[in-house]
Amino acid sequence: MDARTQQLLTAPPASLLVKMATPNALAFLIQGFVSMAEVWFISRLGTTSLAAIALAFPLLMLTQMMSGGAIGGAVASAVARALGAGNVARAEQLIWHALVIVGLGASTFLGAFLLFGEIFLGFLGGSDGVLAEAMAYCLVLFTGGVFIWFMSVMSAVFRGTGDMQFPALIMVLGACIQVPLTGCLVMGAFGLPTLGIVGAAVSAIVSAAILSLIFLWRLIWGRQTLKLRWHARVLSRELFRDISKVAVPASLSPLLTILTVLSLTSLVGRFGEAALAGYGIGSRVEMLLVPLVFGLGAAMTSLVGLSLGAGNLARAERIGWLGGTMAAGVAGMVGLLLALFPSAWIGAFTSDPATFASAKSYIQIVGPCFAFQGLGLSLYFASQGAGRMAWPILATILRILLAVGGALLLAFYFDFGLKGIYIAAGTGMVAYGIMIGAGLKLGAWR
């Protein structure tokens, strides 16, 4: 067993979590601002483009959550458990299996979009100019989606070894490339073509391709213990099962989460283009939680997987509670600040009064619930490391039932209108965090 793995199995969990999560959290926070910068550039194009990106955003979010969260987390978990057991050869074989999954995942998403994308976006309420712009954005995104998948999964390989700094540095580099490139392609600056909303998708793919090449170079020629070795390319059902036993149930969570977002998007769309644009701004800000919590959650996936691979269940559970508490505190603070001072940031994205009112209502109702979202998300990632996904899946199902069912009742039966949808969304978040926490308390990892 190498020195890094030994340290990860013996160092005090609290200080280890902070040390590992800090570069990750900063990098993912910067990546979150990339998403907000994209919205800002697109907002310069008008309400129609802003509504189109709100329509397309759930599909981008699904791609990122599946590649980086569900599949990436499963790969990180498998690699961490192999290294925790001292089996480096197995960990190197897992890299090749992950590459096969990257190709299958990207191809599946592209095929599904080509077959059902227009019907799907139309079902969400897209029509005329909004639908056309959303379709153009998504077509570019899924055509080059293999680079997003490759970047996300290879980043997970490094996190599985406990190396959080290199993926974090690469993400910061990606932000430095993507933000200015998005602005230039959306607005047509410095002689580049004016692509409008499509420019944001082109920028995302180009940035992912560059980062993918860097990850590949490091895996082949880097000095770390774990490498992409040609002789380890032998594929086996057993190793695919090792990844899929976490990946398959973990994939249900982002699918159900996106189903929740899509359902709420469809309901909000009934209140008009301005309401949809405002919801798009608010939900994008909410997605800043994902990179913040993922920075901590990625460290939890690795540390919990290593601990369980070494047979230390008590240490794994302690890491889960420590990380969950930290995530709830950070997410809760962000939510409260955004809710208390909405005018300080919403005005940067829109000057339309109706759009502003929709975004403000969303964040003031849902923002105070962010602490529970942070708790639930962090324990979701930790559960991936443990290879125990039953409680996170049940919690996600409960969330969608409360959010969508509650939105229908409050908005249209009790006439709460748009606020009713937002109240239901916040209630779903609270239930999600409480249920996953209860699962850990009741011994879900045992």
N, C-alpha and C positions, 0 to 999 in steps of 0.2 A: 504494500500500500504506500502510495507516495505521500510526501510530507504535507501537501495541501489537504488531502483527504483526512489525514490523521488530525490535523488542526481543526477541521470543520466538525469532526466527531467529538472533540474534547474541549474546545474553547467555551467559555461562558456564553449561553445562548443570547442573552440580551445584547451584549456588546457586539457579538458576531452578527446578529440581525441588523443592527445599526450600521456596522461597517460594510456589510454586503449590500444592504438596501439603499444606502445613500447615493452611490454613483448611479444605480439603476433608477431610483426615483427621480433624480435630477434629469437624467437622460430622457426618461419617459415623460416627464413634465415638459421638457423642451419639445418633445415630439407632439405632445398635446397642443402646444402653442402653434405648431405647424398646422394642425387642423383648424385652429381659430384664425390663423393668418389666411388660410385658404378661403374661409367664409368671408373674411374682411375684403379680400380682393374681389370675390364674386359679388359681394354686396354693392360694389361700385357699378355693376352692370344693371342693377335694378331689382325690383321685387320678383319679377318672373324668374330670373336666374337664381335668386335666393330661395324661392320656393322649389325650384328644380333640384338644387343641391340638398335641400331638406328631404326631398323625395328619394334621391339616390343614396343619401348618407347611410341608411340602414343596411344597404347591400355592401357598401365599403366596410362598415363596421362588422358585418358578418364575416367578410373575408379576413379581416384582421383578427377577429376573435377566434375563428376556426384555425387559422394558420399559426398564430402566435400563442393563443390561449389554450384551445382544446388539444390540437395536434402537437404544437410546440411544448405545451406543458406535459403531455404524455411522453414525448421524447426525452425531455429533461428529467422526468421522473424515472424512466427506464435506465438512462445513463447514470443517474445518481445512485440508484439502487445497485447497479452493477459495480460501480466504483466503491460503494460502501461495503460490498462483499469482497472487495479486492480483486475483481475480475476485469482487468483493463481490456483484454482481448474481446470480451463480450461487448463492452462499451463501444469499441471500434467497429464491430460488426453492426451494431445498432445504427451507426451513422448511415451506412448504405441502405438499410431498411427505411430510414427516414427520407432519403433521397427518392426512393420509389414512391413513397406516400406523397411527397411534394408534387411529383408529376401527376399522380392520380387525382389529387385534390384540386389542382389548378384546372385540369382538363374537365373534371366534373362540374365545376362552377361555370366555366365558359360554356359548356354544352347546355347546362340548365338555363343560363341567361339567353342564349340564342333561341332556345325553344319557347321559353315562357316569359322572358324579360318584359316585353311590351305589354303583355296581358297583365302581368303582375303590377307594373308601375301604373297602368291604367286603373286597376282595381283599387290602388291606394288613393286614387283621386286625381292622377295626372291626366291632363288633356291639353290639346293644342300646343302652344309654345313651351309650356312647362314640361309636358311629356317628351317633346322632341329634344329638349336640352338634357333632360335626365337620361334619355336613351343614349345620346351621343357620349355623355360622360361615362356611363356604365360600359358601353361597348369597348372603349379604349381601356378601361380599368380591367376588365376580365380578359381581354385579348393578351395583355401583358401581365396577367395575374401570376404567372409562374415565378416571376422575380419577387413578388411580394411573399409568396409561399416559401421560396428558397431562403430569402433573407430572414424570415421569421423563424423557420425551423432550425436553420444553422445557428442562429443566435441562441436558440434553446439548447443546442448541443453544448455550447460553451457554458451556459448557465448551469447545466446539469453537472458540470465538473466543479462548480463553485466559483468559476471565473465570471464575475459580474462587471469588471472594469472594462474589458475589451469590447463586449457588446454595447456597453454604455457609450464608450468613445465613438464607436461606429455610428450609433444612433445620433449623437450630436453632430457628427460629420454629415449625416444624411439631412439633418435639419438645415445645416448651413448651405447645402446644395438646393434642397427642395423649396425653401421659402422664396429666395430671390428668383429661382427659375419659374415658380408658379406665378409670381407677379409679372414677370416679363412675358410669359406665354398667354396669361389671361388678358393683359392690357396691351400687349404688342410693343413692349419697350425694347430699346437697343437694336432695332432692326429685325427682331424676331416676329414671326407671324402673329396676328391677333386671333387667338383661338377661342376666346371667351371661356365658358365653363369647361370645355374640353381641354384647355391648357392645363388646368389643375390635375386632370387625370394623367396627361402626358408627363407632367412633372413628377408625379408620384411613381410612375413606372420607370422613368429614367433614373431617378434617385435609387429605387430599389435594385435596379440592374447594377449600378455602380457598387452599391454595398454588397450585393451578392458576390461579385468578383473578389472583393476584399476578404470576405469570409472564406471563400474557396481557397484563395491564396494562403491564408493563415492555417487552414486545416491541412493543407498539403505540405507547406514548407515552414510552418511555425515551429517554435522550440518547445511547445507544451507537450505533456505526456500523451494526450489523446490526439490521434491524427487520422486523416483519411488515407488508409493504407490499401494498396491495390489487392494484396493477398487476403484482406478481410471482407472482400465483396461477396462472399458466399451467402446466399439468402436462405432463411429457414422459416418454417411456419411458427416455430416456437418463439422466435424473436418478434415476428409480426404480432403474435398473440400477446407478448409482453407489452408492446406498445398499445395494441388495440383494446386491451382490457381496461385501460385508462382512457384512451382516445374516444372509444365509442360512447360510453356514458357521458364523458366530458363534452362531446360534441352536441349532445342533447341540450346542454345548458345554454350555449350561445344561440342555438337554433330557437329555443323557447324564448330566450331573452329578445332576440330579434323579432320573433313573432309578436311579442309584447309591444315592442317599439313600432312595428309595422301596423299593428292593430290600432294603437293609439294615434299613429300618424293618419291612418284612414279616418278615424273618428274626428280628429282635429280638422282634417281637410273639409269636413262638412260645414265648418264655420267660415270658410273662405280662404282666399290666397294669403291675406295678411296674417290670419291666425296660424296658417301652416308655416309661413316664413318666421313668425315669432317663436313658434314651437321648435323650429329648426335651430334657431339661435340658442334657445334654452337647453335643448337636448345636446347640442354640441358642447356647451359648457359643462353639462353633466358628464360628458365623456372625458373631460379632464380628470375625473376621478379614476377612470380605468388606468391611464398611465401612472398616476400617482400610486394607486394601490398595487398595480402590477409590478412596480419597482420593488415593493416590499414582498408581494406574493411570489415573485420569481425566486427570491432568496428563500422563502418558506418552502417552496416546492423542492428546491435542491436540498435544504437542510433536513426536512422531514424525510425525504427519500433516502438520504444518506444514513440517517439515524435508524430507520426501519430496516434498511439493508444490513446494517450492523447489529440488528436485534434489540435496539434501545428504544422501546415504545414510550417510556416515561419522558425521555428527552424530546421525542417527536411531539407529544401532546403539549409539553411546556412551550415549545417553539410555536405551536399553533395558537395558544392563548396569548402569548406575548405579542406575536405579530398581529393577531386580530385586534387586540386592544390598541396597538399603535395605529393601525389602519383606520379604526373607528374614530380615533382622536383627530387625525389629520383630515380625513374626509368631512367629519362633522364641523371642524373649524372653517374649512373652505366653504361648505354649504351655508353656514351662518353668515359669513362675511359677504357672500354673493347676495344672500337674501336681504341683508340689512342695508346694503348700498347698491341697489340695482342700477340706479341712474349713472353710477360711476363707470359702468362698462357697456351697458346695452346700447347707449348712444353711439358707440364706436362702430356699430354694425348697421344701424338703421336710423333714419330720421322720420320714417312714417309713423304717425301716432298709433294706428291700429296694430301694427307689427310690434312696436315698442310695448304696448299694453299687454299683448299676448305673451311676450318674453318675460316681462316683469311679473305677471301673474304666475307663470310657471315656476320661476325661480323662488318666489316668495312662499309658495306652497310646498314645493318639492325639496328645496334647499335644506330645510331643517331635518329632512329624513336621510341626508347623505351619510350620516354616521353609521346607520344600519346597513346601507349599501356597501360602505367600506368594510365593515365587519364581515358581511356575507361574502364579498368578492375575495378578500384575503384568505378566508377559510376554504373557499372553493379551490384556490390555487394550492393551499396546504393539503387539501384532501387529494389532489392529483398526486402529490408527492407520496402520500400514504397509499395510493391505489385504491381508495375507498370513496366512491362517488355517489352512493345511494342517497344520502341526505341532501347534498347539493342539488341533485336532480329533483327530489321531492319538493325542496324549497323553491326551486324555479317554477315548478308546476303550480304551487300555491300562489306564487307571485303573479303569474299570468292570469290565474282565475280571479284574484282580487282586483288586479289592475284593469283588465279588460271588462270583466263582469261588472265591477264597481263603476267603471266609466259609463257603461251603457245605462245602468240604473240611475246614477246621479245626474248625468248630463241630459238624458232624454225622458226618463220616467219621473224623476223628482225635479226636473227643470233647473238644475244647477248650471247648465250650459258648459262653457269651456272650463270653468273652474272645477266642475264636477269631475272632468277627465283628469285634471291635475291632482285633485285630492285622491282619486283612486290610484294614480301612479305612485304617489308618496306612500300610501297605505301598503301597496305591494312591496315597496322597498323595505319598510319596517318589518313586515312578516318574513321576508327573505332572510334578513340578517338574524332575526331571533331564532328561526328554525334551524339554520345551519349551526349556530352556536349551541342550540339545544342538542343537536346530534353529536357534537364533539363531547359535550358534558355527559351524555348518556353512553359514551363508549363506542362511537361509530368506527374508530380506527382499531378497535380491539376485536 
